[in-house]
Amino acid sequence: MKKIPQPHGGCINRFEKGDPKPANAGVGKKPKQITQIINELKAQGYEQVKPHNVIDTYETLLALSIEKLVEVGKDDKQPMIVRIVARAMLDNHKGFDIIERMIDRAHGKAQQSVKVEQTTKPEANPLSDKEKAHLADCLDKLRGINGSNES
């Protein structure tokens, strides 16, 4: 290993051919656990779920019969999103809310409009005569100040 002095007073260690490598050479930073898991799943053929996949899944589930939803909800080989949503759609208490949210997600919420009526007319000039006179006096004073400085 060769030490090369630097202008700031330190030095750089330059390895030469034949020098033993340090113990951590070529290792780099270890990937975080979630990144490692994602990489392993991708290597096994799993893909990320994209927004269009969610919409396609919802639209397909919305078209299924009750019997098929029961079957899909119990099938351990189906992805979790499919199983959970199928079971939620069959729930007597929240099934309709789930279906409504699925439709909103797939097709967007229905446009809502609000009718606004105004019963009073806005005043063109809400200042009283006294306030108008006071503002006019202030403007005159300002013009006088500005006019005397510009000579």
C-alpha positions, 0 to 999 in steps of 0.5 A: 500500500502506498500513502499519497500525501495531500495538500490539506495535510492528510494522505490517501491510501492507494492499493497496489497490485499484490497488496492484501485486500481489506476484510470489507473490500467489495462488500458495500452497504447491506440492503435493508431488510425490506429491499432484500425481501422485495428482491427475493420475491421478484426473483421468485416471479412475484410482481408489484401491484400497480394501480391498474391491477387494483382496478382490474381486480375490483372490476373482475370481483364486482362481476362475480356471483356470490358462490364464486366470491365465497370460493375465491375468498376461501382459496389460499392460493389467491393473492391476499387482496383478492381474498380480503376484498371477496370476503369483505364484499360478502359481509352483511354489515359492510359489504355495500360500503366496500362495493361502493368504495371499489366502484369509486376507486375503479371509476371515480366518484360521481360528480357532485354539484351544489347550487348557490343562490345569493339573496343580497346584492353586494354593495359597489362601494361599502364606505360611508361618506365620512370614510370617503372624505377621510380617505380623500384628505389622507390622499391629498396630504400624501400628494402634498408630501410627495409633491414637495420632495420632487422639486 
